[in-house]
Amino acid sequence: MKLRYRLKTIPLYARILIGMVLGIILGLAALALHGEQFITDWIKPWGELFIRLLQLIAVPLIFVTLVKGVAGLKEISRFSKLGGKTMLLYLAFIAASVVFGLILGSVISPGELVNQEVASTLQAKYESTIANQAATAIQVHSRGPLHFLQEIVPSNIVQAAASNSTILQVIFFAILFGVAALLVPEQQVRPVLALFEGLDGIIMKMVGFIIDAAPIGVTALMAALVTDFRGDVSVFSALGVYALTVIVGLLIIMYVFYPIIIRFFSRTKVKAFVRAMYPVQLFAFTTSSSAVTLPVTMKTLKEKLGISDETASFVLPVGVTVNMDGTSCYQAIAILFIAQVLGIELSLTQMLTILLMTILSSIGTPGIPGGSYVILAMVLTSVGIPPEGLALIIGIDRPLDMLRTAVNVTGDATVACMVDGK
């Protein structure tokens, strides 16, 4: 009991890192003792169970949080001009971040640094998945140019919800449901929204349970990966380049993209903005939570940058729910990295799917440490990439998560300055 309490006092990121190290040690020990079969039979299934739990919660999480998020934007009907402009800017920023992440991940290609012999072993392991991807690419090529849009609209929502590969259809239905809820008289829709509030609380608690199991899952997955890779150092070199790619991408968004936007599309001075945002970014980096940072962001924008109370009170809370620029850029690079390591070629259609799903699911990203794992597992599945590839990146995710949060809150502030300056 005391041991369990002491483990609970250790931060999640530290437990995941410990799990990663233990998994590497366990994998190397298995290689030295020729115990690869033991890892496959008795250790790896626990990691696969963790992945299945992430997949299990993805559909209900996305549906409930999206409906709750869209239906909760009632103020848009009251401030239609302010709300419309805010939402448009947030979605444009997310789209730009995903596109930038895809370009950066494609140009640097950190996953291709993995030793070819090791990569070939993994490719053979997932040969059926790669073959299915090639067949799908040929099939898609023969379809009409608007078939992609047709695939977004489900003919049967129950059937769409039964598979993580059709999650985009669930997202479409959830948004349609939420918009319809906005247009129904409040008295009629109140019991439904109360139900979704309760469901949201329950699902978030379930997500918390699953994320608490992450250290065990990471230990098992890393042990299996080390035995799969035969302890090859190139994997960890590629992982370092991947992390560096994410960091460079996030820093460019935060210190190049946002200042350029501030310079040309707002009345705020760039120097004043950068100077005012340093403490906010540091606070966000430390807490890894946009929601916890919200009071600091709001106070800073109103007192140091002169943003009106009306703008700050509407734009920033909506941004905490919707705007995930840093997370979106990271997910694009992470997906490409895993695909490159596994030797899976992504088609243009799959790239567009990643773009669309990242934009739409940003509203459903849980505001808790590790919540992005659920969304990432879902997107990986939807484009045919084995979600077990998460094991490659989950161990070093914590510092990247801290930086992502700093980017997210800076994006919220940038949009607030743009909206207030017009």
C-alpha positions as CSV (number, residue, x, y, z in Angstrom):
1,M,0.0,0.0,0.0
2,K,2.8,2.4,0.9
3,L,4.7,1.5,-2.3
4,R,1.6,2.2,-4.4
5,Y,1.2,5.6,-2.6
6,R,4.9,6.4,-3.3
7,L,4.5,5.5,-7.0
8,K,1.5,7.8,-7.2
9,T,3.5,10.7,-5.9
10,I,6.0,10.3,-8.8
11,P,4.9,12.4,-11.8
12,L,3.5,10.5,-14.8
13,Y,6.3,11.6,-17.1
14,A,8.9,10.3,-14.7
15,R,7.0,7.0,-14.4
16,I,6.9,6.7,-18.2
17,L,10.6,7.4,-18.5
18,I,11.3,4.8,-15.8
19,G,9.1,2.4,-17.7
20,M,11.0,3.1,-20.9
21,V,14.4,2.5,-19.2
22,L,13.2,-0.7,-17.6
23,G,11.8,-1.9,-21.0
24,I,15.2,-1.2,-22.7
25,I,17.1,-3.1,-19.9
26,L,14.6,-6.0,-20.0
27,G,14.9,-6.2,-23.8
28,L,18.7,-6.1,-23.7
29,A,18.7,-8.8,-21.0
30,A,16.4,-10.9,-23.1
31,L,18.8,-10.6,-26.1
32,A,21.8,-11.5,-23.9
33,L,20.0,-14.6,-22.4
34,H,18.3,-15.6,-25.7
35,G,15.0,-14.9,-24.1
36,E,13.3,-13.2,-27.0
37,Q,10.4,-15.8,-27.0
38,F,9.8,-15.0,-23.3
39,I,9.3,-11.3,-24.2
40,T,7.0,-12.2,-27.1
41,D,4.9,-14.6,-25.0
42,W,4.8,-12.9,-21.5
43,I,5.8,-9.3,-21.8
44,K,4.6,-7.9,-25.2
45,P,0.9,-8.8,-24.6
46,W,0.8,-6.2,-21.8
47,G,1.9,-3.5,-24.2
48,E,-0.6,-4.6,-26.8
49,L,-3.3,-4.5,-24.1
50,F,-2.4,-0.9,-23.4
51,I,-2.7,0.0,-27.1
52,R,-6.1,-1.8,-27.2
53,L,-7.2,0.3,-24.3
54,L,-6.3,3.5,-26.1
55,Q,-8.2,2.3,-29.2
56,L,-11.1,1.3,-27.0
57,I,-11.6,4.8,-25.6
58,A,-11.0,6.7,-28.9
59,V,-14.5,6.6,-30.4
60,P,-16.5,7.5,-27.3
61,L,-14.0,10.1,-26.3
62,I,-14.1,11.9,-29.7
63,F,-17.8,11.7,-30.0
64,V,-18.7,12.9,-26.5
65,T,-16.0,15.7,-26.3
66,L,-16.8,17.0,-29.8
67,V,-20.5,17.2,-29.1
68,K,-19.9,18.8,-25.8
69,G,-17.3,21.2,-27.3
70,V,-19.5,22.3,-30.3
71,A,-22.7,22.6,-28.2
72,G,-20.8,24.5,-25.6
73,L,-19.9,27.3,-28.0
74,K,-23.2,29.0,-27.5
75,E,-21.6,32.4,-27.3
76,I,-20.9,32.2,-31.0
77,S,-24.6,32.8,-31.7
78,R,-24.5,35.8,-29.4
79,F,-21.2,37.2,-30.8
80,S,-21.5,35.8,-34.4
81,K,-18.9,38.1,-35.9
82,L,-16.4,37.6,-33.1
83,G,-17.0,33.8,-32.9
84,G,-16.9,33.2,-36.6
85,K,-13.6,35.1,-37.0
86,T,-12.1,33.3,-34.0
87,M,-13.0,29.8,-35.1
88,L,-11.8,30.5,-38.7
89,L,-8.5,31.7,-37.4
90,Y,-8.0,28.8,-35.0
91,L,-8.8,26.2,-37.7
92,A,-6.5,28.0,-40.2
93,F,-3.7,28.0,-37.6
94,I,-4.2,24.3,-36.9
95,A,-4.2,23.5,-40.7
96,A,-1.0,25.5,-41.2
97,S,0.7,23.7,-38.3
98,V,-0.2,20.2,-39.7
99,V,1.0,21.1,-43.2
100,F,4.2,22.5,-41.7
101,G,4.7,19.4,-39.7
102,L,4.1,17.1,-42.7
103,I,6.6,19.1,-44.8
104,L,9.2,19.1,-42.0
105,G,8.8,15.4,-41.3
106,S,9.0,14.6,-45.0
107,V,12.1,16.7,-45.6
108,I,14.1,15.6,-42.6
109,S,12.7,12.0,-42.6
110,P,14.1,11.0,-39.2
111,G,12.6,7.5,-39.5
112,E,14.8,6.7,-42.5
113,L,17.9,6.9,-40.3
114,V,17.0,3.5,-38.8
115,N,19.4,0.7,-39.9
116,Q,18.0,-0.8,-43.1
117,E,18.4,-4.4,-41.9
118,V,16.4,-3.6,-38.7
119,A,13.9,-1.6,-40.8
120,S,13.5,-4.6,-43.1
121,T,12.8,-6.9,-40.2
122,L,10.0,-4.6,-39.0
123,Q,8.7,-4.2,-42.5
124,A,8.5,-8.0,-42.8
125,K,6.6,-8.1,-39.5
126,Y,4.0,-5.7,-40.8
127,E,4.1,-7.0,-44.4
128,S,0.3,-7.5,-44.5
129,T,-0.3,-3.9,-43.4
130,I,2.1,-2.5,-46.0
131,A,0.5,-4.7,-48.7
132,N,-2.9,-3.5,-47.7
133,Q,-1.7,0.1,-47.9
134,A,-0.4,-0.4,-51.5
135,A,-3.7,-2.1,-52.6
136,T,-5.6,0.8,-51.0
137,A,-3.5,3.4,-52.8
138,I,-4.2,1.7,-56.2
139,Q,-7.9,1.5,-55.4
140,V,-8.1,5.2,-54.4
141,H,-6.2,6.2,-57.5
142,S,-8.9,4.7,-59.7
143,R,-11.7,6.6,-57.9
144,G,-13.2,10.0,-58.7
145,P,-11.7,13.2,-57.3
146,L,-14.5,13.7,-54.8
147,H,-14.6,10.2,-53.4
148,F,-12.6,11.5,-50.4
149,L,-15.5,13.8,-49.5
150,Q,-18.0,10.9,-49.9
151,E,-16.0,8.8,-47.4
152,I,-16.4,11.5,-44.7
153,V,-20.2,11.1,-44.5
154,P,-21.3,7.7,-43.0
155,S,-24.2,5.7,-44.4
156,N,-24.5,4.0,-41.0
157,I,-23.2,5.7,-37.8
158,V,-23.2,2.5,-35.8
159,Q,-21.1,0.7,-38.4
160,A,-18.7,3.8,-38.6
161,A,-18.3,3.8,-34.8
162,A,-17.5,0.1,-34.8
163,S,-14.0,0.7,-36.4
164,N,-11.3,3.2,-35.5
165,S,-10.4,3.3,-39.2
166,T,-13.6,5.2,-39.9
167,I,-13.3,7.6,-37.1
168,L,-13.5,10.6,-39.5
169,Q,-17.1,9.6,-40.1
170,V,-17.8,9.7,-36.4
171,I,-16.2,13.1,-36.1
172,F,-18.5,14.4,-38.9
173,F,-21.6,13.0,-37.2
174,A,-20.5,14.5,-33.8
175,I,-20.0,17.9,-35.3
176,L,-23.4,17.7,-37.1
177,F,-25.0,16.6,-33.8
178,G,-23.4,19.4,-31.9
179,V,-24.4,22.1,-34.4
180,A,-28.0,20.8,-34.5
181,A,-28.0,20.9,-30.6
182,L,-27.1,24.6,-30.9
183,L,-30.2,25.3,-33.0
184,V,-32.7,23.5,-30.8
185,P,-34.4,25.5,-28.0
186,E,-32.3,25.4,-24.9
187,Q,-35.1,24.0,-22.7
188,Q,-35.5,21.0,-25.0
189,V,-31.8,20.2,-25.4
190,R,-30.8,20.8,-21.7
191,P,-31.3,17.2,-20.6
192,V,-29.2,15.9,-23.5
193,L,-26.4,18.3,-22.8
194,A,-26.5,17.3,-19.1
195,L,-26.1,13.7,-20.2
196,F,-23.1,14.6,-22.3
197,E,-21.6,16.5,-19.3
198,G,-21.9,13.4,-17.2
199,L,-20.6,11.1,-20.0
200,D,-17.6,13.5,-20.4
201,G,-16.7,13.2,-16.8
202,I,-16.9,9.4,-16.8
203,I,-14.9,9.1,-20.0
204,M,-12.2,11.5,-18.8
205,K,-11.9,9.3,-15.6
206,M,-11.5,6.2,-17.9
207,V,-8.8,8.0,-19.9
208,G,-7.1,8.8,-16.6
209,F,-7.1,5.1,-15.7
210,I,-5.7,4.1,-19.0
211,I,-3.0,6.8,-18.9
212,D,-2.0,5.7,-15.4
213,A,-1.3,2.3,-17.0
214,A,1.1,3.9,-19.5
215,P,4.3,3.1,-17.6
216,I,3.5,-0.7,-17.7
217,G,2.5,-0.5,-21.3
218,V,5.7,1.4,-22.2
219,T,7.9,-1.1,-20.4
220,A,6.3,-4.0,-22.3
221,L,6.3,-2.2,-25.7
222,M,9.9,-1.0,-25.3
223,A,11.1,-4.5,-24.3
224,A,9.4,-5.9,-27.4
225,L,10.9,-3.2,-29.6
226,V,14.4,-3.7,-28.3
227,T,14.2,-7.5,-29.1
228,D,12.6,-6.7,-32.5
229,F,15.4,-4.2,-33.3
230,R,18.1,-6.6,-31.8
231,G,19.4,-3.7,-29.7
232,D,20.3,-1.6,-32.7
233,V,21.6,1.9,-31.7
234,S,20.4,3.5,-35.0
235,V,16.8,3.4,-33.6
236,F,17.7,5.6,-30.7
237,S,19.7,7.9,-33.0
238,A,16.7,8.3,-35.2
239,L,14.6,8.9,-32.1
240,G,16.9,11.8,-31.2
241,V,16.6,13.3,-34.6
242,Y,12.8,12.9,-34.4
243,A,12.7,14.8,-31.1
244,L,15.0,17.5,-32.5
245,T,12.7,17.8,-35.6
246,V,9.6,18.3,-33.3
247,I,11.5,20.9,-31.2
248,V,12.7,22.8,-34.2
249,G,9.2,22.8,-35.8
250,L,7.6,24.0,-32.6
251,L,10.2,26.7,-32.0
252,I,9.7,28.0,-35.6
253,I,5.9,28.2,-35.1
254,M,6.3,30.0,-31.7
255,Y,9.1,32.4,-32.6
256,V,8.9,32.9,-36.3
257,F,5.3,32.2,-37.5
258,Y,3.4,33.9,-34.7
259,P,5.6,37.1,-34.6
260,I,5.1,37.4,-38.4
261,I,1.3,37.1,-38.0
262,I,1.4,39.7,-35.1
263,R,3.5,42.0,-37.3
264,F,1.2,42.1,-40.3
265,F,-2.2,41.2,-39.0
266,S,-2.6,43.0,-35.6
267,R,-1.9,46.3,-33.9
268,T,0.3,44.7,-31.3
269,K,4.0,45.4,-31.4
270,V,6.1,42.2,-32.0
271,K,8.6,43.1,-29.3
272,A,5.9,43.8,-26.7
273,F,4.1,40.5,-27.6
274,V,7.3,38.4,-27.3
275,R,8.3,40.1,-24.1
276,A,4.9,39.7,-22.5
277,M,4.5,36.1,-23.6
278,Y,7.8,34.8,-22.0
279,P,6.3,34.3,-18.5
280,V,3.1,32.7,-20.0
281,Q,5.2,30.3,-22.1
282,L,7.3,29.4,-19.1
283,F,4.2,28.7,-17.0
284,A,2.6,26.6,-19.8
285,F,5.9,24.7,-20.3
286,T,6.1,23.9,-16.6
287,T,2.4,22.9,-16.1
288,S,1.8,21.3,-19.5
289,S,-1.8,22.5,-19.3
290,S,-3.4,25.3,-21.4
291,A,-6.4,25.3,-19.1
292,V,-4.2,25.8,-16.0
293,T,-2.3,28.6,-17.8
294,L,-5.5,30.4,-18.9
295,P,-5.8,32.8,-16.0
296,V,-2.1,33.8,-16.5
297,T,-2.6,34.2,-20.3
298,M,-5.8,36.3,-19.8
299,K,-4.2,38.6,-17.2
300,T,-1.1,39.1,-19.3
301,L,-3.0,40.0,-22.5
302,K,-5.3,42.4,-20.8
303,E,-2.7,44.2,-18.6
304,K,0.4,44.1,-20.7
305,L,-0.9,44.1,-24.3
306,G,-4.1,46.0,-23.8
307,I,-6.5,43.4,-25.2
308,S,-10.1,44.2,-24.4
309,D,-11.9,42.2,-21.7
310,E,-14.6,41.1,-24.2
311,T,-12.0,39.6,-26.6
312,A,-9.9,38.0,-24.0
313,S,-12.8,36.5,-22.2
314,F,-14.2,34.8,-25.3
315,V,-11.2,34.1,-27.6
316,L,-8.9,32.5,-24.9
317,P,-11.3,30.0,-23.3
318,V,-12.4,28.9,-26.8
319,G,-8.7,28.5,-27.7
320,V,-8.1,26.2,-24.7
321,T,-10.8,23.9,-26.1
322,V,-10.2,24.2,-29.9
323,N,-6.7,25.5,-30.7
324,M,-3.9,22.9,-30.7
325,D,-1.2,24.2,-33.0
326,G,1.7,22.7,-31.2
327,T,-0.1,19.3,-30.8
328,S,-1.1,19.3,-34.4
329,C,2.4,19.9,-35.7
330,Y,3.8,17.2,-33.4
331,Q,1.2,14.7,-34.4
332,A,2.0,15.2,-38.1
333,I,5.8,14.6,-37.5
334,A,5.1,11.7,-35.2
335,I,2.9,9.9,-37.7
336,L,5.4,10.4,-40.5
337,F,8.3,9.2,-38.2
338,I,6.5,5.9,-37.3
339,A,5.5,5.3,-40.9
340,Q,9.1,5.9,-42.1
341,V,10.5,3.4,-39.5
342,L,7.9,0.8,-40.5
343,G,8.5,1.4,-44.2
344,I,4.9,2.5,-44.9
345,E,4.4,4.9,-47.8
346,L,1.6,7.4,-47.2
347,S,-0.5,8.4,-50.2
348,L,-1.8,12.0,-50.8
349,T,-5.2,10.8,-49.7
350,Q,-3.8,9.6,-46.4
351,M,-1.9,12.9,-46.0
352,L,-5.2,14.7,-46.5
353,T,-6.9,12.3,-44.0
354,I,-4.2,13.2,-41.4
355,L,-4.7,16.9,-42.1
356,L,-8.5,16.7,-41.7
357,M,-8.6,14.4,-38.7
358,T,-6.0,16.4,-36.8
359,I,-8.0,19.6,-37.4
360,L,-11.3,18.1,-36.4
361,S,-10.1,16.0,-33.5
362,S,-8.2,19.0,-31.9
363,I,-11.5,19.9,-30.3
364,G,-11.6,16.4,-28.7
365,T,-8.0,16.3,-27.4
366,P,-8.3,15.7,-23.6
367,G,-6.8,18.4,-21.5
368,I,-4.7,16.1,-19.4
369,P,-1.1,14.9,-19.5
370,G,-0.9,12.1,-22.0
371,G,-4.3,12.7,-23.5
372,S,-2.8,13.2,-27.0
373,Y,-1.8,9.5,-27.0
374,V,-5.5,8.5,-27.5
375,I,-5.9,10.9,-30.5
376,L,-2.5,9.8,-32.0
377,A,-3.4,6.1,-31.7
378,M,-6.7,6.8,-33.4
379,V,-5.1,8.8,-36.3
380,L,-2.5,6.1,-36.8
381,T,-5.2,3.4,-37.1
382,S,-7.3,5.5,-39.5
383,V,-4.4,5.7,-42.0
384,G,-3.4,2.0,-41.7
385,I,-0.3,2.4,-39.5
386,P,0.1,-0.1,-36.6
387,P,-0.6,1.8,-33.4
388,E,2.1,-0.3,-31.7
389,G,4.5,2.2,-33.3
390,L,3.6,4.6,-30.4
391,A,6.2,2.8,-28.4
392,L,8.9,4.4,-30.4
393,I,8.0,7.9,-29.3
394,I,5.9,7.7,-26.1
395,G,9.0,7.5,-23.8
396,I,10.4,10.9,-24.7
397,D,7.0,12.6,-25.1
398,R,6.9,14.5,-21.8
399,P,9.4,17.4,-22.7
400,L,7.8,17.6,-26.1
401,D,4.4,17.9,-24.5
402,M,5.6,20.7,-22.3
403,L,6.8,22.6,-25.4
404,R,3.6,21.9,-27.3
405,T,1.6,23.5,-24.5
406,A,3.7,26.6,-24.7
407,V,3.1,26.8,-28.5
408,N,-0.7,26.2,-27.9
409,V,-1.1,29.1,-25.5
410,T,1.0,31.4,-27.7
411,G,-1.3,30.6,-30.6
412,D,-4.3,31.5,-28.4
413,A,-2.7,34.9,-27.6
414,T,-1.9,35.5,-31.3
415,V,-5.5,35.0,-32.3
416,A,-6.7,37.2,-29.5
417,C,-4.4,40.0,-30.7
418,M,-5.6,39.6,-34.3
419,V,-9.3,39.6,-33.4
420,D,-8.9,42.6,-31.0
421,G,-6.9,44.6,-33.6
422,K,-9.6,44.6,-36.2
